[in-house]
Amino acid sequence: MDTTVAEDLPDWRDERSGGLVRGALWLLQVIGIGNTFTKSQLREAFPDTAQIDRRIRDLRDWGWVIDTSREDASLEQSEQRFVKAGISVWDPAARKKRTRPVGTLTRRTVGGGAGFTCELCGRPVGDAPHGPQLHVTRRKALAAGGTDGPDNLSTLCSDCRAAHESEEGVSELASRASSLPIRERTRLLTWITMGERPRTTVEDIWARYQQLSTTDQQHLARHLARLLNADTQAEDATP
C-alpha cells in the first residue's frame, strides 16, 4: 500500500465520519489495494457501526472495486478483495461532483416504459405514498462510468431493491432454486434463457389498472363484476 497517500488521509477511526467514509478509509489504511479481508475482520473493526457490510457494498456505487467470490473464483465465500479505490468519498467536493440521483422525470419516463412494474418480480409499482414504491436505479453507477441511458436503468419495487442490495450470492440462489418444484424450476430456467420475465395478460391489466383514476378503477371493477355474474348465471342454467 502507498503509505504516503494513507498518511494524507483522514483517520478511519474518527467516529465523526459516517460508515461509508470510515469503511473506505479503513480499506486504504488497513487493508491496502490488492489485499483480501473477511466479514469478521470488518465487523471487528467496526463493532458499533450498524450495517457496515452494506456501507462497504455501497462504495461500488462510487467506483470502488471490491471483488467477492462471484467475481474472483479464487476467493472463499467469506473473503473479499480490495481491487481499486474510487471516488474520494471523504471529500464533499468530490462526492458532489460525481453523483446525483435519478431525476423525477427520468424515473417516471423509465417507469412508464416498464409499465410501472418491477422488472424482477413483475409487481406493480408507483409514486403513491402507500403501496410498493418505484425505484429506478443505475446498473452501473455514474462514478463508475454509468449513464442515465435506458440500458443502464432498472425499475425495481422496494422488496426487490432490498434483495438486490443484500449479501445473497450465487450459491444461496442456487440452493433456493434447487428447492423449487420442478415446474417452478423449469419456469425460472425459461426466464433466464429468455433474459426476461414475460408478463401475462392478467399482470399487464393489473399494472395498467394501478395507473387509473379512482373513478376508472371502480368502473372496471363493476364491469368485471357484471361479467362474472353473467358467467355464474350461465353456468347455473346449464343442465
Salt bridges, closest charged atoms under 4 A:
ASP11 OD1 - ARG13 NE 3.05
ASP14 OD2 - ARG16 NH2 2.84
ASP53 OD2 - ARG43 NH2 2.18
ASP58 OD2 - ARG55 NH2 2.82
ASP72 OD2 - ARG81 NE 3.22
GLU119 OE2 - ARG139 NH2 3.00
ASP127 OD1 - ARG107 NE 3.66
ASP127 OD2 - ARG108 NE 3.41
ASP148 OD2 - ARG100 NH1 2.74
ASP148 OD1 - ARG138 NE 2.64
ASP159 OD2 - ARG123 NH1 2.84
GLU165 OE2 - ARG161 NE 3.65
GLU167 OE1 - LYS39 NZ 2.84
GLU167 OE2 - ARG43 NH2 3.84
GLU167 OE2 - ARG57 NH1 3.43
GLU168 OE2 - ARG176 NH1 3.07
GLU184 OE2 - ARG187 NH1 3.84
GLU203 OE2 - ARG197 NH2 2.94
ASP204 OD1 - ARG199 NH2 2.77
ASP204 OD2 - ARG208 NE 3.09
